[in-house]
Amino acid sequence: MFKQFTENINANQAYLLFSLGIFFVFFIVVTIMLIRIRKQHVDHMRDLPLHDSLTDSTPPLQS
């Protein structure tokens, strides 16, 4: 089935198949990264905006 599909591809369709392949590879890599990420890292990244030292030490803006 795939052999018949790939034999009749012109140049424009090759770009579409290439971009579809890139999308699937990216989607699979991101999915694997999300499955493998540690809960401690997620908790640390979630708490970063709350414990930012720059926001605690800057004076309020003058209006």
C-alpha contacts under 8 A as a table, 3 or more apart, distances in Angstrom:
res1	aa1	res2	aa2	distance
1	M	4	Q	5.53
1	M	5	F	6.51
2	F	5	F	4.95
2	F	6	T	6.12
3	K	6	T	5.29
3	K	7	E	6.17
4	Q	7	E	5.31
4	Q	8	N	6.86
5	F	8	N	5.92
5	F	9	I	7.09
6	T	9	I	5.50
9	I	12	N	7.96
9	I	13	Q	5.77
9	I	14	A	6.37
10	N	13	Q	5.54
10	N	14	A	6.38
11	A	14	A	5.13
11	A	15	Y	6.74
12	N	15	Y	5.47
12	N	16	L	6.71
13	Q	16	L	4.97
13	Q	17	L	6.24
14	A	17	L	5.13
14	A	18	F	6.07
15	Y	18	F	4.99
15	Y	19	S	6.12
16	L	19	S	5.22
16	L	20	L	6.11
17	L	20	L	4.99
17	L	21	G	6.11
18	F	21	G	5.07
18	F	22	I	6.28
19	S	22	I	5.02
19	S	23	F	6.17
20	L	23	F	5.06
20	L	24	F	6.30
21	G	24	F	5.21
21	G	25	V	6.19
22	I	25	V	5.18
22	I	26	F	6.08
23	F	26	F	5.16
23	F	27	F	6.03
24	F	27	F	4.99
24	F	28	I	6.04
25	V	28	I	5.20
25	V	29	V	6.13
26	F	29	V	5.15
26	F	30	V	6.14
27	F	30	V	5.27
27	F	31	T	6.08
28	I	31	T	5.07
28	I	32	I	6.17
29	V	32	I	5.17
29	V	33	M	6.19
30	V	33	M	5.02
30	V	34	L	6.13
31	T	34	L	5.14
31	T	35	I	6.24
32	I	35	I	5.14
32	I	36	R	6.19
33	M	36	R	5.19
33	M	37	I	6.05
34	L	37	I	5.38
37	I	41	H	7.18
37	I	42	V	7.55
38	R	41	H	5.44
38	R	42	V	6.66
39	K	42	V	5.09
39	K	43	D	6.18
40	Q	43	D	5.11
40	Q	44	H	6.09
41	H	44	H	5.04
41	H	45	M	6.13
42	V	45	M	5.20
42	V	46	R	6.01
43	D	46	R	5.05
43	D	47	D	6.23
44	H	47	D	5.31
44	H	48	L	6.35
45	M	48	L	5.30
46	R	49	P	7.24
47	D	50	L	5.41
47	D	51	H	6.49
48	L	51	H	5.32
48	L	52	D	6.08
49	P	52	D	5.51
52	D	55	T	5.80
52	D	56	D	6.86
53	S	56	D	5.26
53	S	57	S	6.40
54	L	57	S	5.49
54	L	58	T	6.30
55	T	58	T	5.65
